[in-house]
Amino acid sequence: MNLTALRSEIDRIDEQIVDLLCQRGELALEIGRRKGETGLAIADNARERDVLIKVSRNNNGPLSDQDMALIFSAIIKACRELQFDV
């Protein structure tokens, strides 16, 4: 595969990532609504820790577990912030 084709593939994957992050955000908003209805706290450190453990368990590289944890920590933070806006 040449450089142009490789970059096109990355662009295609980036579009999928954006779509999946939007879906995750929508789910986070719904979770925020439900937490608001039941009086649960927005932050759930145990759940966030479990997500990061699962990410590490499912990571087959080439990104390190540390890099994946940083990426998913940012995703979790952004989705948590959405819940405060509900």
N, CA, C and O atoms as CSV, one atom per row, in Angstrom:
chain,resi,resn,atom,element,x,y,z
A,1,MET,N,N,0.846,-1.174,0.000
A,1,MET,CA,C,0.000,0.000,0.000
A,1,MET,C,C,0.900,1.249,0.000
A,1,MET,O,O,1.861,1.321,0.766
A,2,ASN,N,N,0.590,2.219,-0.849
A,2,ASN,CA,C,1.407,3.431,-0.890
A,2,ASN,C,C,0.955,4.415,0.203
A,2,ASN,O,O,-0.041,4.190,0.890
A,3,LEU,N,N,1.709,5.499,0.340
A,3,LEU,CA,C,1.452,6.476,1.394
A,3,LEU,C,C,0.049,7.075,1.301
A,3,LEU,O,O,-0.622,7.238,2.320
A,4,THR,N,N,-0.390,7.397,0.108
A,4,THR,CA,C,-1.724,7.976,-0.084
A,4,THR,C,C,-2.805,6.991,0.357
A,4,THR,O,O,-3.767,7.378,1.021
A,5,ALA,N,N,-2.651,5.752,-0.002
A,5,ALA,CA,C,-3.632,4.723,0.380
A,5,ALA,C,C,-3.631,4.513,1.895
A,5,ALA,O,O,-4.691,4.356,2.500
A,6,LEU,N,N,-2.453,4.510,2.504
A,6,LEU,CA,C,-2.363,4.369,3.958
A,6,LEU,C,C,-3.060,5.523,4.664
A,6,LEU,O,O,-3.786,5.323,5.638
A,7,ARG,N,N,-2.833,6.726,4.166
A,7,ARG,CA,C,-3.479,7.902,4.776
A,7,ARG,C,C,-4.988,7.869,4.581
A,7,ARG,O,O,-5.739,8.281,5.465
A,8,SER,N,N,-5.434,7.382,3.429
A,8,SER,CA,C,-6.874,7.243,3.187
A,8,SER,C,C,-7.489,6.256,4.174
A,8,SER,O,O,-8.597,6.464,4.668
A,9,GLU,N,N,-6.772,5.202,4.448
A,9,GLU,CA,C,-7.252,4.213,5.419
A,9,GLU,C,C,-7.324,4.819,6.819
A,9,GLU,O,O,-8.277,4.570,7.557
A,10,ILE,N,N,-6.323,5.607,7.181
A,10,ILE,CA,C,-6.363,6.301,8.473
A,10,ILE,C,C,-7.545,7.254,8.529
A,10,ILE,O,O,-8.228,7.329,9.551
A,11,ASP,N,N,-7.800,7.987,7.442
A,11,ASP,CA,C,-8.953,8.899,7.397
A,11,ASP,C,C,-10.258,8.138,7.606
A,11,ASP,O,O,-11.144,8.602,8.323
A,12,ARG,N,N,-10.374,6.972,6.982
A,12,ARG,CA,C,-11.578,6.153,7.120
A,12,ARG,C,C,-11.751,5.685,8.569
A,12,ARG,O,O,-12.852,5.723,9.118
A,13,ILE,N,N,-10.663,5.251,9.168
A,13,ILE,CA,C,-10.701,4.800,10.559
A,13,ILE,C,C,-11.028,5.968,11.487
A,13,ILE,O,O,-11.802,5.810,12.431
A,14,ASP,N,N,-10.445,7.136,11.225
A,14,ASP,CA,C,-10.744,8.327,12.037
A,14,ASP,C,C,-12.229,8.655,12.005
A,14,ASP,O,O,-12.805,9.020,13.029
A,15,GLU,N,N,-12.848,8.529,10.847
A,15,GLU,CA,C,-14.293,8.768,10.741
A,15,GLU,C,C,-15.062,7.787,11.616
A,15,GLU,O,O,-16.033,8.166,12.270
A,16,GLN,N,N,-14.638,6.540,11.632
A,16,GLN,CA,C,-15.289,5.533,12.467
A,16,GLN,C,C,-15.106,5.860,13.944
A,16,GLN,O,O,-16.037,5.722,14.738
A,17,ILE,N,N,-13.905,6.292,14.305
A,17,ILE,CA,C,-13.631,6.649,15.699
A,17,ILE,C,C,-14.530,7.799,16.129
A,17,ILE,O,O,-15.104,7.766,17.217
A,18,VAL,N,N,-14.657,8.820,15.278
A,18,VAL,CA,C,-15.523,9.961,15.594
A,18,VAL,C,C,-16.963,9.494,15.777
A,18,VAL,O,O,-17.628,9.892,16.733
A,19,ASP,N,N,-17.445,8.656,14.869
A,19,ASP,CA,C,-18.811,8.144,14.994
A,19,ASP,C,C,-18.996,7.370,16.294
A,19,ASP,O,O,-20.006,7.544,16.976
A,20,LEU,N,N,-18.049,6.531,16.641
A,20,LEU,CA,C,-18.143,5.748,17.874
A,20,LEU,C,C,-18.073,6.636,19.109
A,20,LEU,O,O,-18.777,6.392,20.089
A,21,LEU,N,N,-17.233,7.661,19.071
A,21,LEU,CA,C,-17.158,8.584,20.209
A,21,LEU,C,C,-18.461,9.355,20.369
A,21,LEU,O,O,-18.893,9.615,21.492
A,22,CYS,N,N,-19.085,9.719,19.268
A,22,CYS,CA,C,-20.390,10.386,19.348
A,22,CYS,C,C,-21.435,9.454,19.953
A,22,CYS,O,O,-22.253,9.883,20.767
A,23,GLN,N,N,-21.412,8.190,19.562
A,23,GLN,CA,C,-22.336,7.218,20.150
A,23,GLN,C,C,-22.076,7.065,21.644
A,23,GLN,O,O,-23.015,6.981,22.435
A,24,ARG,N,N,-20.818,7.028,22.024
A,24,ARG,CA,C,-20.466,6.914,23.442
A,24,ARG,C,C,-20.952,8.134,24.205
A,24,ARG,O,O,-21.463,8.018,25.319
A,25,GLY,N,N,-20.790,9.306,23.601
A,25,GLY,CA,C,-21.258,10.530,24.233
A,25,GLY,C,C,-22.763,10.532,24.436
A,25,GLY,O,O,-23.248,10.969,25.479
A,26,GLU,N,N,-23.505,10.048,23.448
A,26,GLU,CA,C,-24.971,9.968,23.590
A,26,GLU,C,C,-25.354,9.043,24.743
A,26,GLU,O,O,-26.262,9.350,25.515
A,27,LEU,N,N,-24.673,7.929,24.855
A,27,LEU,CA,C,-24.935,7.014,25.961
A,27,LEU,C,C,-24.578,7.656,27.300
A,27,LEU,O,O,-25.293,7.481,28.287
A,28,ALA,N,N,-23.477,8.393,27.333
A,28,ALA,CA,C,-23.084,9.084,28.560
A,28,ALA,C,C,-24.137,10.111,28.966
A,28,ALA,O,O,-24.432,10.266,30.151
A,29,LEU,N,N,-24.704,10.814,27.980
A,29,LEU,CA,C,-25.781,11.766,28.296
A,29,LEU,C,C,-26.976,11.056,28.914
A,29,LEU,O,O,-27.553,11.548,29.884
A,30,GLU,N,N,-27.352,9.916,28.371
A,30,GLU,CA,C,-28.480,9.159,28.911
A,30,GLU,C,C,-28.173,8.652,30.319
A,30,GLU,O,O,-29.033,8.679,31.199
A,31,ILE,N,N,-26.953,8.197,30.521
A,31,ILE,CA,C,-26.551,7.772,31.864
A,31,ILE,C,C,-26.625,8.948,32.828
A,31,ILE,O,O,-27.066,8.789,33.966
A,32,GLY,N,N,-26.198,10.128,32.384
A,32,GLY,CA,C,-26.285,11.330,33.222
A,32,GLY,C,C,-27.722,11.650,33.600
A,32,GLY,O,O,-28.001,12.022,34.740
A,33,ARG,N,N,-28.637,11.507,32.642
A,33,ARG,CA,C,-30.058,11.741,32.938
A,33,ARG,C,C,-30.562,10.770,34.003
A,33,ARG,O,O,-31.251,11.155,34.948
A,34,ARG,N,N,-30.203,9.513,33.823
A,34,ARG,CA,C,-30.656,8.488,34.786
A,34,ARG,C,C,-30.039,8.701,36.158
A,34,ARG,O,O,-30.708,8.510,37.174
A,35,LYS,N,N,-28.778,9.092,36.198
A,35,LYS,CA,C,-28.145,9.383,37.480
A,35,LYS,C,C,-28.840,10.560,38.149
A,35,LYS,O,O,-29.052,10.558,39.361
A,36,GLY,N,N,-29.196,11.572,37.348
A,36,GLY,CA,C,-29.905,12.730,37.895
A,36,GLY,C,C,-31.263,12.354,38.473
A,36,GLY,O,O,-31.660,12.870,39.518
A,37,GLU,N,N,-31.972,11.463,37.801
A,37,GLU,CA,C,-33.286,11.020,38.264
A,37,GLU,C,C,-33.203,10.227,39.563
A,37,GLU,O,O,-34.115,10.277,40.389
A,38,THR,N,N,-32.110,9.498,39.740
A,38,THR,CA,C,-31.977,8.636,40.908
A,38,THR,C,C,-31.076,9.221,41.992
A,38,THR,O,O,-30.914,8.625,43.057
A,39,GLY,N,N,-30.495,10.381,41.723
A,39,GLY,CA,C,-29.649,11.034,42.716
A,39,GLY,C,C,-28.255,10.441,42.839
A,39,GLY,O,O,-27.555,10.708,43.816
A,40,LEU,N,N,-27.846,9.647,41.870
A,40,LEU,CA,C,-26.494,9.087,41.911
A,40,LEU,C,C,-25.466,10.137,41.526
A,40,LEU,O,O,-25.757,11.053,40.757
A,41,ALA,N,N,-24.270,9.998,42.062
A,41,ALA,CA,C,-23.172,10.908,41.729
A,41,ALA,C,C,-22.737,10.689,40.287
A,41,ALA,O,O,-22.773,9.568,39.781
A,42,ILE,N,N,-22.327,11.764,39.636
A,42,ILE,CA,C,-21.854,11.672,38.254
A,42,ILE,C,C,-20.555,10.870,38.196
A,42,ILE,O,O,-20.438,9.937,37.402
A,43,ALA,N,N,-19.592,11.225,39.022
A,43,ALA,CA,C,-18.305,10.528,39.015
A,43,ALA,C,C,-18.463,9.154,39.665
A,43,ALA,O,O,-19.067,9.022,40.729
A,44,ASP,N,N,-17.910,8.138,39.008
A,44,ASP,CA,C,-17.935,6.773,39.527
A,44,ASP,C,C,-16.538,6.200,39.328
A,44,ASP,O,O,-16.241,5.561,38.318
A,45,ASN,N,N,-15.688,6.447,40.326
A,45,ASN,CA,C,-14.278,6.065,40.201
A,45,ASN,C,C,-14.091,4.571,39.984
A,45,ASN,O,O,-13.204,4.161,39.234
A,46,ALA,N,N,-14.917,3.753,40.631
A,46,ALA,CA,C,-14.789,2.300,40.457
A,46,ALA,C,C,-15.092,1.907,39.018
A,46,ALA,O,O,-14.376,1.094,38.434
A,47,ARG,N,N,-16.151,2.477,38.441
A,47,ARG,CA,C,-16.505,2.174,37.049
A,47,ARG,C,C,-15.400,2.644,36.100
A,47,ARG,O,O,-15.026,1.925,35.173
A,48,GLU,N,N,-14.881,3.847,36.331
A,48,GLU,CA,C,-13.823,4.371,35.473
A,48,GLU,C,C,-12.579,3.497,35.552
A,48,GLU,O,O,-11.928,3.252,34.536
A,49,ARG,N,N,-12.249,3.029,36.738
A,49,ARG,CA,C,-11.103,2.130,36.912
A,49,ARG,C,C,-11.343,0.815,36.157
A,49,ARG,O,O,-10.436,0.291,35.510
A,50,ASP,N,N,-12.575,0.287,36.247
A,50,ASP,CA,C,-12.914,-0.948,35.528
A,50,ASP,C,C,-12.768,-0.779,34.016
A,50,ASP,O,O,-12.277,-1.675,33.330
A,51,VAL,N,N,-13.199,0.377,33.501
A,51,VAL,CA,C,-13.064,0.640,32.063
A,51,VAL,C,C,-11.592,0.618,31.666
A,51,VAL,O,O,-11.232,0.014,30.655
A,52,LEU,N,N,-10.748,1.263,32.445
A,52,LEU,CA,C,-9.317,1.306,32.120
A,52,LEU,C,C,-8.671,-0.075,32.216
A,52,LEU,O,O,-7.769,-0.394,31.442
A,53,ILE,N,N,-9.127,-0.884,33.155
A,53,ILE,CA,C,-8.612,-2.260,33.264
A,53,ILE,C,C,-9.002,-3.056,32.023
A,53,ILE,O,O,-8.181,-3.783,31.463
A,54,LYS,N,N,-10.256,-2.917,31.596
A,54,LYS,CA,C,-10.717,-3.633,30.393
A,54,LYS,C,C,-9.949,-3.172,29.152
A,54,LYS,O,O,-9.593,-3.984,28.298
A,55,VAL,N,N,-9.700,-1.874,29.061
A,55,VAL,CA,C,-8.931,-1.351,27.925
A,55,VAL,C,C,-7.548,-1.992,27.898
A,55,VAL,O,O,-7.083,-2.434,26.848
A,56,SER,N,N,-6.900,-2.041,29.044
A,56,SER,CA,C,-5.565,-2.642,29.124
A,56,SER,C,C,-5.621,-4.124,28.762
A,56,SER,O,O,-4.752,-4.629,28.052
A,57,ARG,N,N,-6.637,-4.810,29.248
A,57,ARG,CA,C,-6.786,-6.248,28.975
A,57,ARG,C,C,-7.005,-6.518,27.484
A,57,ARG,O,O,-6.538,-7.528,26.957
A,58,ASN,N,N,-7.718,-5.609,26.807
A,58,ASN,CA,C,-8.037,-5.787,25.393
A,58,ASN,C,C,-6.989,-5.212,24.446
A,58,ASN,O,O,-7.076,-5.409,23.234
A,59,ASN,N,N,-6.012,-4.511,24.982
A,59,ASN,CA,C,-5.003,-3.877,24.150
A,59,ASN,C,C,-4.008,-4.906,23.629
A,59,ASN,O,O,-3.333,-5.591,24.398
A,60,ASN,N,N,-3.934,-4.995,22.314
A,60,ASN,CA,C,-2.975,-5.905,21.677
A,60,ASN,C,C,-1.846,-5.155,20.980
A,60,ASN,O,O,-1.123,-5.735,20.170
A,61,GLY,N,N,-1.687,-3.849,21.295
A,61,GLY,CA,C,-0.624,-3.059,20.694
A,61,GLY,C,C,-0.995,-2.599,19.301
A,61,GLY,O,O,-2.034,-3.018,18.792
A,62,PRO,N,N,-0.221,-1.781,18.675
A,62,PRO,CA,C,1.122,-1.386,19.071
A,62,PRO,C,C,1.161,-0.258,20.102
A,62,PRO,O,O,2.231,0.042,20.633
A,63,LEU,N,N,0.026,0.372,20.398
A,63,LEU,CA,C,0.037,1.406,21.436
A,63,LEU,C,C,0.231,0.747,22.799
A,63,LEU,O,O,-0.310,-0.328,23.058
A,64,SER,N,N,1.002,1.396,23.666
A,64,SER,CA,C,1.247,0.850,25.006
A,64,SER,C,C,-0.012,0.970,25.865
A,64,SER,O,O,-0.915,1.752,25.568
A,65,ASP,N,N,-0.048,0.185,26.924
A,65,ASP,CA,C,-1.159,0.288,27.870
A,65,ASP,C,C,-1.235,1.698,28.460
A,65,ASP,O,O,-2.324,2.221,28.697
A,66,GLN,N,N,-0.078,2.304,28.693
A,66,GLN,CA,C,-0.041,3.665,29.235
A,66,GLN,C,C,-0.666,4.649,28.253
A,66,GLN,O,O,-1.452,5.506,28.656
A,67,ASP,N,N,-0.333,4.538,26.980
A,67,ASP,CA,C,-0.924,5.427,25.980
A,67,ASP,C,C,-2.429,5.211,25.873
A,67,ASP,O,O,-3.194,6.172,25.788
A,68,MET,N,N,-2.851,3.951,25.877
A,68,MET,CA,C,-4.287,3.659,25.812
A,68,MET,C,C,-5.001,4.219,27.037
A,68,MET,O,O,-6.106,4.750,26.924
A,69,ALA,N,N,-4.376,4.105,28.204
A,69,ALA,CA,C,-4.984,4.641,29.423
A,69,ALA,C,C,-5.132,6.157,29.321
A,69,ALA,O,O,-6.147,6.710,29.747
A,70,LEU,N,N,-4.137,6.829,28.764
A,70,LEU,CA,C,-4.234,8.286,28.597
A,70,LEU,C,C,-5.368,8.659,27.639
A,70,LEU,O,O,-6.130,9.588,27.905
A,71,ILE,N,N,-5.475,7.940,26.543
A,71,ILE,CA,C,-6.524,8.209,25.560
A,71,ILE,C,C,-7.892,7.982,26.190
A,71,ILE,O,O,-8.775,8.833,26.088
A,72,PHE,N,N,-8.067,6.835,26.840
A,72,PHE,CA,C,-9.372,6.528,27.414
A,72,PHE,C,C,-9.689,7.382,28.635
A,72,PHE,O,O,-10.858,7.654,28.907
A,73,SER,N,N,-8.682,7.804,29.368
A,73,SER,CA,C,-8.930,8.740,30.473
A,73,SER,C,C,-9.508,10.043,29.940
A,73,SER,O,O,-10.407,10.624,30.549
A,74,ALA,N,N,-8.992,10.502,28.804
A,74,ALA,CA,C,-9.527,11.726,28.187
A,74,ALA,C,C,-10.955,11.504,27.699
A,74,ALA,O,O,-11.804,12.383,27.847
A,75,ILE,N,N,-11.224,10.340,27.122
A,75,ILE,CA,C,-12.584,10.027,26.662
A,75,ILE,C,C,-13.536,9.977,27.850
A,75,ILE,O,O,-14.626,10.547,27.801
A,76,ILE,N,N,-13.131,9.301,28.907
A,76,ILE,CA,C,-13.966,9.201,30.108
A,76,ILE,C,C,-14.236,10.584,30.681
A,76,ILE,O,O,-15.369,10.887,31.054
A,77,LYS,N,N,-13.219,11.417,30.757
A,77,LYS,CA,C,-13.378,12.774,31.299
A,77,LYS,C,C,-14.369,13.570,30.461
A,77,LYS,O,O,-15.249,14.235,31.008
A,78,ALA,N,N,-14.235,13.508,29.145
A,78,ALA,CA,C,-15.144,14.253,28.266
A,78,ALA,C,C,-16.579,13.765,28.426
A,78,ALA,O,O,-17.509,14.570,28.461
A,79,CYS,N,N,-16.760,12.470,28.523
A,79,CYS,CA,C,-18.112,11.922,28.682
A,79,CYS,C,C,-18.680,12.245,30.058
A,79,CYS,O,O,-19.878,12.493,30.188
A,80,ARG,N,N,-17.832,12.245,31.087
A,80,ARG,CA,C,-18.283,12.629,32.431
A,80,ARG,C,C,-18.754,14.100,32.413
A,80,ARG,O,O,-19.780,14.435,33.005
A,81,GLU,N,N,-18.006,14.953,31.739
A,81,GLU,CA,C,-18.383,16.369,31.650
A,81,GLU,C,C,-19.745,16.530,30.972
A,81,GLU,O,O,-20.525,17.401,31.358
A,82,LEU,N,N,-20.035,15.709,29.976
A,82,LEU,CA,C,-21.357,15.759,29.335
A,82,LEU,C,C,-22.472,15.513,30.354
A,82,LEU,O,O,-23.539,16.123,30.284
A,83,GLN,N,N,-22.206,14.616,31.294
A,83,GLN,CA,C,-23.229,14.271,32.277
A,83,GLN,C,C,-23.554,15.438,33.202
A,83,GLN,O,O,-24.677,15.543,33.695
A,84,PHE,N,N,-22.595,16.303,33.439
A,84,PHE,CA,C,-22.853,17.475,34.270
A,84,PHE,C,C,-23.756,18.485,33.572
A,84,PHE,O,O,-24.400,19.309,34.220
A,85,ASP,N,N,-23.795,18.413,32.240
A,85,ASP,CA,C,-24.582,19.377,31.463
A,85,ASP,C,C,-26.043,18.969,31.314
A,85,ASP,O,O,-26.846,19.723,30.765
A,86,VAL,N,N,-26.396,17.764,31.805
A,86,VAL,CA,C,-27.764,17.270,31.639
A,86,VAL,C,C,-28.700,17.965,32.614
A,86,VAL,O,O,-29.898,17.684,32.627
